[in-house]
Amino acid sequence: MRVWSSRTSHQVQKTPTTTFYQTVSFAVLEKNPANFQPLTPLTFLERAACVHPERIAIIHGPLRRNYRDFYARTRRLASALARRGIGRGDTVSVVLPNTPAMLECHYGVPMAGAVLNTLNTRLDARVIAFSLEHSGAKVLITDREYSSVVNAALEHLAVRPLVIDYDDPEFTGSGKRLGAMEYEEFLAEGDPEFSWIPPQDEWDAIALNYTSGTTGDPKGVVYHHRGAYLLAMGNIITSSMGQHPVYLWTLPMFHCNGWCFPWSLSIVAGTHVCLRAVRAKPMYDAIADHGVTHLCGAPIVMSTLLNAPSNEKRTPRQAVRFMTAAAPPPEAVLAAMQKAGFDVTHLYGLTEVYGPAVVNEWHQDWDDLPAAEYAARKARQGVRYPVLETLDVLDPETMQPVPADGITLGEVMFRGNVVMKGYLKNPAATAKAFEGGWFHSGDLGVKYPDGYIQLKDRSKDIIISGGENISSIEVEDALYKHPAVQAAAVVAMPDEKWGETPCAFIELKPEEAVSAEDIIAWCRQHLAPFKCPRNVVFTELPKTSTGKIQKFRLREMARARP
């Protein structure tokens, strides 16, 4: 008979006549090339090209590119970069929409050992210049559509990177070339059989993403190969991707590297359907013509689909999985999306955790809940991704978990391999973000008895009126239930008596008309009186390129009101 002691490194063997202890040394079993390889998402494409070389990897307008050619072109890019002296730790910045070149950069740049810096295409020249200088970009690949703002950014730089222009056949507008070479010419310098070498250390940086910088200069969030590999795998599980999905690019690839989906699709040899811009008709056409199975996007993408003219709408071939982040979709929007053929999954994350790392993992028995309870479950952000080690709601002062009562407010915090390396050249911000051994999200939330979390507000967005905490998200939820409201955001407005009170900014649906009094009366039916907005402003809400409402601009507008 063999039994084990409580000390895992010792095996206890008993015989009828003797008892002895044999020490087993596990430490002598060391890592070697046969049993350990650094994790990197680059191997996903290598495998897809080997196993499914003829399968279509990319669709862009009339372009159809298979995995063999996709892989060869990324190796050309890596080779061309290497021939220009680009290697480990060098930054290659890109200003590109969702195009084949953007996908190729997600593989070719790190294959050269370099770090990919995808820049938001809607940034102004000052912020682009800051990002290029701060990152030390040695190469800039830029689409002609953005030549005006990029050229203005380059004029701010003391040291100009190598500029490569990208001429996308699907771009029909104007724009001048800024560099001495076009992207295809640059690729022609490279070797399609380039023997790229995986990173020797999976902790090596693979990507650099700049935060929005609404309160100062942007912070550079650094991703490593290990985290990108794991989050890409997590996407496959969370979004229920089987073999050969068809993914529509409505989420900008510059945003958290497209939530790592440029790497995810290669795992299952899926097809990328590229779109330069998010418009209703091209989305419906792509979904119907190419059999799209998955897409991601902010709630604004859902609004674009649902509010499209009837002559632009087309019925999908099958149910389409729609992964959305930001605020949870209102009940009416979820119902409309389901009727239109979309199955919505709510995700939550931040740039610092590679995009989404929390999912509202649905239980089938919740489908039969009463409407109000069903909507309450849908409003929760959920539980950690399978590839995230720990997610919790902690008291930021004591760093202890708050009670799982769905009431006690705390800060949402993360631990695990899909948390960033840190902020580039910003040790103070990095130390603050990781204080106490957790990544501090800055989001306030509660935890329920089943472990699911729900956001209540950003710490900077909580409204404190007369000593009472008011969740802007709670007020927004009430506003979204109004049949005339298309989008809503609530911020604090200074008030002499109460310190601050809620101010609601509302974007109405087309051809709808309601008064501020109507909105306030509606809120009184759904909220405690002290939570109701004192001011209502009807306007088009300012949004980022990813569809997130820019509350910092609304706060400025609220402060400026008489």
C-alpha positions as CSV (number, residue, x, y, z in Angstrom):
1,M,0.0,0.0,0.0
2,R,1.3,3.6,-0.8
3,V,0.2,6.6,1.1
4,W,1.4,10.2,1.1
5,S,2.5,12.5,3.9
6,S,1.2,16.0,4.3
7,R,4.5,17.2,3.0
8,T,4.2,16.9,-0.8
9,S,7.9,16.5,-1.4
10,H,8.1,13.2,0.6
11,Q,6.7,9.9,-0.2
12,V,5.9,7.5,2.6
13,Q,6.1,3.8,1.8
14,K,4.9,1.2,4.3
15,T,5.5,-2.5,4.3
16,P,4.5,-5.1,6.9
17,T,8.0,-5.2,8.4
18,T,9.5,-1.7,8.0
19,T,8.7,1.9,7.6
20,F,11.1,4.3,5.7
21,Y,11.0,7.7,4.1
22,Q,12.3,8.3,0.6
23,T,12.9,11.9,-0.3
24,V,12.0,12.7,-3.9
25,S,13.9,15.7,-5.4
26,F,11.7,17.4,-7.9
27,A,14.1,20.3,-8.2
28,V,16.6,18.4,-10.3
29,L,14.0,18.2,-13.1
30,E,14.9,21.4,-14.9
31,K,13.4,23.3,-17.9
32,N,14.9,22.5,-21.3
33,P,13.9,23.1,-24.9
34,A,12.0,19.8,-25.0
35,N,9.7,20.7,-22.1
36,F,9.5,24.5,-22.0
37,Q,9.0,27.1,-24.7
38,P,8.1,30.8,-23.9
39,L,4.5,31.5,-24.7
40,T,3.8,33.8,-27.7
41,P,0.6,34.3,-29.8
42,L,2.9,34.4,-32.9
43,T,2.9,30.6,-33.0
44,F,-0.9,30.6,-33.6
45,L,-0.4,31.9,-37.1
46,E,2.5,29.6,-37.9
47,R,0.3,26.6,-37.0
48,A,-2.8,27.9,-38.9
49,A,-0.7,28.4,-42.1
50,C,0.7,24.8,-41.7
51,V,-2.6,23.1,-41.0
52,H,-5.0,25.2,-43.0
53,P,-2.9,26.9,-45.7
54,E,-5.8,27.4,-48.2
55,R,-8.4,28.6,-45.8
56,I,-9.4,32.2,-46.2
57,A,-7.8,34.3,-43.4
58,I,-8.7,37.8,-44.5
59,I,-11.6,39.4,-46.5
60,H,-11.3,43.0,-47.4
61,G,-13.5,44.3,-50.2
62,P,-12.7,42.0,-53.1
63,L,-9.5,40.8,-51.4
64,R,-9.4,37.2,-50.3
65,R,-6.1,36.1,-48.6
66,N,-5.5,32.6,-47.3
67,Y,-3.4,31.6,-44.3
68,R,-0.4,30.6,-46.4
69,D,-0.1,34.1,-47.9
70,F,-1.0,35.8,-44.6
71,Y,1.9,34.1,-42.9
72,A,4.3,34.8,-45.7
73,R,3.4,38.5,-45.7
74,T,4.0,38.8,-42.0
75,R,7.4,37.1,-42.4
76,R,8.2,39.6,-45.2
77,L,7.3,42.4,-42.9
78,A,9.5,41.0,-40.1
79,S,12.3,40.5,-42.5
80,A,12.1,44.0,-44.0
81,L,12.1,45.5,-40.5
82,A,15.1,43.4,-39.4
83,R,17.0,44.5,-42.5
84,R,16.4,48.1,-41.4
85,G,18.0,47.3,-38.0
86,I,14.7,46.9,-36.1
87,G,14.9,44.4,-33.3
88,R,14.2,43.5,-29.7
89,G,12.7,46.3,-27.8
90,D,12.3,48.7,-30.7
91,T,8.9,50.4,-31.2
92,V,7.0,50.3,-34.5
93,S,4.0,52.6,-34.4
94,V,1.1,52.4,-36.7
95,V,-1.8,54.7,-37.6
96,L,-4.1,52.3,-39.4
97,P,-7.8,51.4,-39.6
98,N,-9.1,47.8,-39.6
99,T,-7.2,46.7,-42.7
100,P,-5.1,43.7,-43.7
101,A,-2.0,45.7,-43.0
102,M,-3.1,46.2,-39.4
103,L,-3.5,42.4,-39.0
104,E,-0.1,41.8,-40.6
105,C,1.6,44.2,-38.2
106,H,0.2,42.3,-35.2
107,Y,2.4,39.4,-36.3
108,G,5.2,40.8,-38.4
109,V,6.3,43.5,-35.9
110,P,6.8,41.2,-32.9
111,M,8.3,38.5,-35.3
112,A,11.1,41.0,-35.7
113,G,11.4,41.2,-31.9
114,A,9.9,44.7,-31.9
115,V,7.0,46.2,-30.0
116,L,3.8,47.1,-31.8
117,N,2.3,50.5,-30.9
118,T,-1.2,50.9,-32.4
119,L,-2.3,54.5,-32.3
120,N,-5.9,55.7,-32.1
121,T,-6.8,57.1,-35.5
122,R,-8.8,59.9,-34.0
123,L,-6.1,61.4,-31.9
124,D,-5.0,64.9,-32.5
125,A,-1.5,65.8,-33.7
126,R,-0.2,66.8,-30.2
127,V,-1.1,63.4,-28.7
128,I,0.3,61.4,-31.7
129,A,3.5,63.4,-31.4
130,F,3.7,62.7,-27.7
131,S,3.1,59.0,-28.2
132,L,5.7,58.7,-31.0
133,E,8.3,60.6,-29.0
134,H,7.6,58.8,-25.6
135,S,7.7,55.4,-27.2
136,G,10.8,56.1,-29.2
137,A,9.2,54.9,-32.4
138,K,11.7,54.0,-35.0
139,V,9.2,53.2,-37.7
140,L,5.7,54.6,-38.4
141,I,3.3,52.9,-40.8
142,T,0.4,55.2,-41.6
143,D,-2.7,55.1,-43.8
144,R,-3.1,58.0,-46.3
145,E,-6.5,58.9,-44.8
146,Y,-4.7,60.3,-41.7
147,S,-1.8,62.0,-43.5
148,S,-2.8,65.5,-42.5
149,V,-2.9,64.9,-38.7
150,V,0.1,62.6,-38.9
151,N,2.2,65.1,-40.8
152,A,1.3,67.8,-38.3
153,A,2.5,65.4,-35.5
154,L,5.8,64.6,-37.3
155,E,6.5,68.3,-37.4
156,H,6.6,68.3,-33.6
157,L,9.4,65.7,-33.5
158,A,13.1,66.3,-33.1
159,V,13.8,62.8,-34.4
160,R,11.6,61.6,-37.2
161,P,11.0,57.8,-37.5
162,L,11.1,55.9,-40.8
163,V,7.7,56.7,-42.3
164,I,6.0,54.1,-44.5
165,D,2.7,55.0,-46.2
166,Y,-0.1,52.5,-46.6
167,D,-2.3,52.8,-49.7
168,D,-5.5,50.8,-49.0
169,P,-7.4,50.1,-52.3
170,E,-10.6,50.4,-50.3
171,F,-9.8,54.1,-49.4
172,T,-11.3,56.4,-52.0
173,G,-10.6,59.7,-50.3
174,S,-7.6,62.0,-50.6
175,G,-4.4,62.1,-48.6
176,K,-0.7,62.6,-49.5
177,R,2.2,60.3,-48.9
178,L,4.5,61.3,-46.1
179,G,7.4,58.8,-46.4
180,A,9.8,57.7,-49.1
181,M,8.2,54.2,-49.5
182,E,4.7,52.6,-49.7
183,Y,3.9,49.5,-47.6
184,E,3.9,47.0,-50.5
185,E,7.3,48.3,-51.6
186,F,8.6,47.8,-48.1
187,L,7.2,44.3,-47.9
188,A,8.9,43.5,-51.2
189,E,12.2,44.1,-49.5
190,G,11.5,41.2,-47.1
191,D,11.9,37.4,-47.3
192,P,8.7,35.3,-47.2
193,E,10.7,32.5,-45.7
194,F,12.2,34.7,-43.0
195,S,13.3,32.5,-40.0
196,W,11.8,34.5,-37.2
197,I,12.7,33.5,-33.7
198,P,10.2,33.4,-30.9
199,P,11.0,35.5,-27.9
200,Q,13.6,34.0,-25.5
201,D,11.6,35.4,-22.6
202,E,7.8,35.4,-22.7
203,W,8.0,38.5,-20.4
204,D,9.3,40.5,-23.4
205,A,7.0,43.3,-24.5
206,I,4.8,42.6,-27.5
207,A,2.6,45.7,-27.6
208,L,2.3,49.2,-26.3
209,N,-1.1,50.9,-25.9
210,Y,-1.6,54.4,-24.8
211,T,-4.5,55.3,-22.5
212,S,-6.8,58.2,-23.4
213,G,-4.9,60.8,-21.4
214,T,-8.0,62.8,-20.5
215,T,-6.4,64.3,-17.4
216,G,-2.8,64.7,-18.7
217,D,-0.4,63.0,-21.0
218,P,-1.4,59.4,-21.9
219,K,0.2,56.5,-20.1
220,G,1.8,53.7,-22.1
221,V,0.5,50.3,-21.1
222,V,3.0,47.5,-21.9
223,Y,1.8,44.0,-22.8
224,H,4.0,40.9,-22.8
225,H,3.9,37.8,-25.0
226,R,2.6,35.6,-22.2
227,G,-0.3,37.8,-21.5
228,A,-1.3,38.2,-25.1
229,Y,-1.1,34.4,-25.6
230,L,-3.4,33.8,-22.6
231,L,-5.9,36.5,-23.3
232,A,-6.2,35.4,-27.0
233,M,-6.9,31.9,-25.7
234,G,-9.4,33.2,-23.2
235,N,-11.3,35.0,-26.0
236,I,-11.9,31.7,-27.8
237,I,-13.4,30.1,-24.7
238,T,-15.4,33.1,-23.6
239,S,-16.9,33.9,-27.0
240,S,-17.6,30.2,-27.7
241,M,-15.6,30.2,-30.9
242,G,-15.6,26.8,-32.7
243,Q,-13.4,26.0,-35.6
244,H,-13.3,28.5,-38.5
245,P,-15.4,31.4,-37.1
246,V,-16.0,34.4,-39.3
247,Y,-15.2,37.6,-37.3
248,L,-16.3,41.1,-38.4
249,W,-13.9,43.9,-37.4
250,T,-16.2,46.6,-35.9
251,L,-14.0,47.0,-32.8
252,P,-10.9,49.1,-33.6
253,M,-7.7,47.1,-33.7
254,F,-5.9,50.0,-32.2
255,H,-8.0,49.6,-29.0
256,C,-6.2,47.1,-26.7
257,N,-4.9,45.4,-29.9
258,G,-8.5,44.6,-30.8
259,W,-8.9,42.9,-27.4
260,C,-6.3,40.5,-28.7
261,F,-8.7,39.0,-31.3
262,P,-6.1,39.5,-34.1
263,W,-4.2,36.7,-32.4
264,S,-7.3,34.7,-31.3
265,L,-8.6,34.1,-34.8
266,S,-5.4,32.2,-35.8
267,I,-6.0,29.6,-33.0
268,V,-9.1,28.4,-34.8
269,A,-8.2,29.4,-38.3
270,G,-11.0,31.9,-38.5
271,T,-11.7,34.5,-41.1
272,H,-11.1,38.2,-40.5
273,V,-13.6,40.5,-42.3
274,C,-12.1,43.9,-42.3
275,L,-14.0,47.2,-42.3
276,R,-12.4,50.6,-42.5
277,A,-15.4,52.3,-40.8
278,V,-18.4,51.2,-38.8
279,R,-21.5,51.9,-40.9
280,A,-24.8,50.0,-40.8
281,K,-25.1,48.9,-44.4
282,P,-21.5,47.6,-44.7
283,M,-22.0,45.7,-41.4
284,Y,-25.3,44.1,-42.5
285,D,-23.9,43.3,-45.9
286,A,-20.8,41.6,-44.4
287,I,-22.8,39.7,-41.9
288,A,-25.2,38.3,-44.6
289,D,-22.7,37.9,-47.4
290,H,-19.8,36.3,-45.4
291,G,-21.7,34.4,-42.8
292,V,-20.3,36.4,-39.9
293,T,-20.5,34.5,-36.6
294,H,-18.8,36.9,-34.1
295,L,-18.2,40.6,-33.7
296,C,-17.2,43.0,-30.8
297,G,-18.1,46.6,-30.1
298,A,-19.3,49.3,-27.7
299,P,-23.0,49.9,-27.3
300,I,-22.8,52.5,-30.1
301,V,-22.3,49.7,-32.6
302,M,-25.6,48.1,-31.4
303,S,-27.3,51.4,-31.8
304,T,-26.0,51.8,-35.3
305,L,-27.3,48.3,-36.2
306,L,-30.7,48.7,-34.6
307,N,-31.4,52.2,-35.9
308,A,-30.4,51.5,-39.5
309,P,-33.0,52.2,-42.1
310,S,-35.1,49.1,-43.0
311,N,-33.7,49.0,-46.5
312,E,-30.2,48.6,-45.2
313,K,-31.0,45.8,-42.8
314,R,-30.4,42.1,-43.8
315,T,-31.1,38.9,-41.8
316,P,-28.0,37.0,-40.7
317,R,-27.6,33.4,-41.8
318,Q,-27.3,32.3,-38.2
319,A,-27.2,33.8,-34.7
320,V,-24.3,36.2,-34.4
321,R,-22.4,36.4,-31.1
322,F,-21.9,40.1,-30.2
323,M,-19.4,40.8,-27.4
324,T,-19.9,44.2,-25.9
325,A,-18.1,46.2,-23.2
326,A,-18.7,49.6,-21.5
327,A,-22.1,50.0,-19.8
328,P,-24.4,47.0,-19.8
329,P,-27.0,47.3,-22.6
330,P,-30.5,48.3,-21.4
331,E,-33.1,45.6,-21.4
332,A,-34.9,47.0,-24.4
333,V,-31.7,47.0,-26.4
334,L,-30.9,43.4,-25.5
335,A,-34.4,42.4,-26.6
336,A,-34.1,44.3,-29.9
337,M,-30.7,42.7,-30.6
338,Q,-32.0,39.2,-29.9
339,K,-34.9,39.8,-32.3
340,A,-32.4,41.0,-34.9
341,G,-30.4,37.8,-34.7
342,F,-27.6,38.8,-32.2
343,D,-26.7,37.0,-29.0
344,V,-25.1,39.6,-26.7
345,T,-22.4,38.8,-24.2
346,H,-21.4,41.5,-21.7
347,L,-17.6,41.8,-21.0
348,Y,-15.6,44.1,-18.8
349,G,-12.0,45.1,-18.7
350,L,-9.5,47.9,-19.1
351,T,-6.5,48.6,-21.3
352,E,-4.3,47.5,-18.4
353,V,-5.7,43.9,-18.6
354,Y,-5.4,43.4,-22.3
355,G,-9.0,44.5,-22.9
356,P,-11.8,42.2,-21.6
357,A,-10.9,40.0,-18.5
358,V,-14.4,39.7,-17.0
359,V,-17.5,38.1,-18.5
360,N,-21.1,37.9,-17.5
361,E,-21.1,34.1,-17.8
362,W,-24.7,33.3,-18.3
363,H,-26.6,30.4,-16.6
364,Q,-29.3,28.8,-18.7
365,D,-31.8,28.7,-15.7
366,W,-31.6,32.5,-15.6
367,D,-33.5,32.6,-18.9
368,D,-36.8,31.9,-17.0
369,L,-36.4,34.6,-14.4
370,P,-39.0,37.4,-14.2
371,A,-38.1,40.4,-16.4
372,A,-36.8,42.6,-13.6
373,E,-34.6,39.9,-12.2
374,Y,-33.4,38.8,-15.6
375,A,-32.4,42.4,-16.4
376,A,-30.6,42.7,-13.0
377,R,-28.5,39.6,-13.8
378,K,-27.7,41.0,-17.3
379,A,-26.5,44.2,-15.7
380,R,-23.7,42.5,-13.8
381,Q,-20.2,42.6,-15.2
382,G,-19.7,39.0,-14.1
383,V,-16.7,36.7,-13.2
384,R,-13.1,36.5,-14.2
385,Y,-12.0,35.1,-17.6
386,P,-10.6,31.6,-17.3
387,V,-7.1,33.0,-17.9
388,L,-7.3,35.6,-15.1
389,E,-6.1,34.3,-11.8
390,T,-8.0,36.5,-9.3
391,L,-10.8,39.1,-9.4
392,D,-12.2,40.7,-6.3
393,V,-13.8,43.8,-4.8
394,L,-11.6,45.2,-2.1
395,D,-11.7,48.1,0.4
396,P,-8.9,50.3,-1.1
397,E,-7.9,51.5,2.4
398,T,-7.6,48.1,4.2
399,M,-7.1,46.0,1.0
400,Q,-9.6,43.5,2.5
401,P,-12.5,42.0,0.4
402,V,-15.8,43.7,0.9
403,P,-18.7,41.5,2.0
404,A,-20.4,39.6,-0.8
405,D,-23.7,41.2,-0.2
406,G,-24.3,43.1,-3.4
407,I,-24.4,46.4,-1.4
408,T,-21.0,47.2,0.1
409,L,-19.0,49.3,-2.3
410,G,-15.3,48.7,-3.0
411,E,-12.7,48.9,-5.7
412,V,-12.5,46.2,-8.4
413,M,-9.0,44.8,-8.5
414,F,-7.2,42.2,-10.6
415,R,-4.3,39.8,-10.2
416,G,-2.9,37.5,-12.9
417,N,-0.9,36.9,-16.1
418,V,-3.2,39.1,-18.2
419,V,-2.3,42.2,-16.2
420,M,0.1,44.6,-17.9
421,K,3.8,44.8,-17.3
422,G,3.4,48.4,-16.2
423,Y,3.4,51.9,-17.6
424,L,6.3,52.8,-19.9
425,K,8.8,55.2,-18.3
426,N,6.3,55.9,-15.5
427,P,7.5,54.1,-12.3
428,A,5.3,56.2,-10.0
429,A,2.1,55.4,-11.9
430,T,3.1,51.8,-12.1
431,A,3.7,51.6,-8.3
432,K,0.4,53.2,-7.6
433,A,-1.5,50.9,-9.9
434,F,0.0,47.8,-8.3
435,E,-0.1,49.0,-4.7
436,G,-0.7,46.1,-2.3
437,G,0.0,43.5,-4.9
438,W,-3.2,44.1,-6.9
439,F,-3.9,46.1,-10.0
440,H,-6.3,48.9,-9.0
441,S,-8.9,49.4,-11.7
442,G,-10.3,52.7,-10.3
443,D,-13.8,51.2,-10.8
444,L,-16.2,51.0,-7.9
445,G,-18.4,48.0,-7.6
446,V,-20.1,45.4,-5.4
447,K,-19.8,41.6,-5.1
448,Y,-22.8,39.2,-4.9
449,P,-22.9,36.0,-2.9
450,D,-22.3,33.9,-6.1
451,G,-19.1,35.8,-6.8
452,Y,-20.4,37.9,-9.7
453,I,-19.4,41.6,-9.6
454,Q,-21.3,44.7,-10.7
455,L,-19.8,48.1,-11.4
456,K,-21.4,51.0,-9.7
457,D,-19.2,53.8,-11.0
458,R,-15.7,55.0,-11.7
459,S,-14.2,56.4,-8.5
460,K,-14.0,59.8,-10.2
461,D,-17.6,59.6,-11.5
462,I,-19.4,58.9,-8.2
463,I,-21.7,61.9,-7.4
464,I,-21.7,63.0,-3.8
465,S,-24.8,65.1,-3.2
466,G,-25.5,66.3,0.4
467,G,-23.3,63.6,1.7
468,E,-25.1,60.9,-0.2
469,N,-23.3,58.8,-2.8
470,I,-25.1,58.6,-6.1
471,S,-24.1,56.1,-8.8
472,S,-24.1,57.7,-12.2
473,I,-24.6,54.2,-13.7
474,E,-27.8,53.7,-11.7
475,V,-29.2,57.0,-12.9
476,E,-28.2,56.2,-16.5
477,D,-29.9,52.8,-16.3
478,A,-33.2,54.5,-15.4
479,L,-32.7,57.0,-18.3
480,Y,-32.0,54.2,-20.8
481,K,-35.4,52.6,-20.0
482,H,-37.2,55.7,-21.3
483,P,-38.5,54.8,-24.8
484,A,-37.2,58.0,-26.4
485,V,-33.7,57.9,-25.1
486,Q,-31.0,56.6,-27.4
487,A,-27.9,57.4,-25.2
488,A,-27.5,58.9,-21.8
489,A,-24.7,60.0,-19.5
490,V,-24.8,61.5,-16.0
491,V,-22.1,63.6,-14.3
492,A,-21.8,65.8,-11.3
493,M,-22.8,69.4,-11.6
494,P,-21.7,71.9,-8.9
495,D,-24.4,73.0,-6.6
496,E,-24.2,75.7,-3.9
497,K,-26.6,73.9,-1.5
498,W,-25.8,70.2,-2.1
499,G,-22.2,70.4,-3.2
500,E,-23.0,68.6,-6.5
501,T,-26.1,67.1,-8.1
502,P,-26.7,64.8,-11.1
503,C,-26.8,66.4,-14.5
504,A,-28.1,64.2,-17.3
505,F,-27.0,64.6,-20.9
506,I,-29.3,62.8,-23.3
507,E,-29.2,61.9,-27.0
508,L,-32.8,61.2,-28.2
509,K,-33.8,58.6,-30.8
510,P,-34.5,60.0,-34.3
511,E,-37.8,61.8,-34.5
512,E,-38.4,61.6,-30.8
513,A,-39.2,64.7,-28.7
514,V,-39.5,65.0,-24.9
515,S,-39.0,67.8,-22.4
516,A,-36.6,68.0,-19.5
517,E,-39.6,67.9,-17.2
518,D,-40.7,64.6,-18.8
519,I,-37.3,63.0,-18.2
520,I,-37.1,64.2,-14.5
521,A,-40.7,62.9,-13.9
522,W,-39.6,59.5,-15.5
523,C,-36.6,59.3,-13.1
524,R,-38.8,60.0,-10.1
525,Q,-40.8,56.8,-11.0
526,H,-37.6,54.7,-11.0
527,L,-35.2,56.3,-8.5
528,A,-35.1,57.8,-5.0
529,P,-35.8,61.5,-5.2
530,F,-32.2,62.6,-4.2
531,K,-30.8,60.5,-7.1
532,C,-32.9,62.2,-9.8
533,P,-31.2,64.7,-12.2
534,R,-31.7,68.4,-11.4
535,N,-30.7,69.4,-14.9
536,V,-31.2,67.7,-18.3
537,V,-29.4,68.6,-21.4
538,F,-30.4,67.3,-24.8
539,T,-27.3,67.0,-27.1
540,E,-25.3,64.6,-29.2
541,L,-23.0,62.9,-26.7
542,P,-19.2,63.2,-27.3
543,K,-17.7,59.8,-27.8
544,T,-14.3,58.2,-28.3
545,S,-13.4,56.3,-31.5
546,T,-14.4,53.1,-29.7
547,G,-17.9,54.5,-28.9
548,K,-17.3,55.3,-25.2
549,I,-19.0,58.4,-23.9
550,Q,-16.4,61.1,-22.9
551,K,-17.6,62.0,-19.5
552,F,-14.7,64.4,-18.9
553,R,-16.1,66.6,-21.6
554,L,-19.6,66.4,-20.1
555,R,-18.2,67.4,-16.7
556,E,-16.6,70.5,-18.4
557,M,-20.0,71.3,-20.0
558,A,-21.8,70.8,-16.7
559,R,-19.4,73.1,-14.8
560,A,-19.8,75.8,-17.5
561,R,-23.6,75.8,-17.2
562,P,-25.2,78.8,-15.3
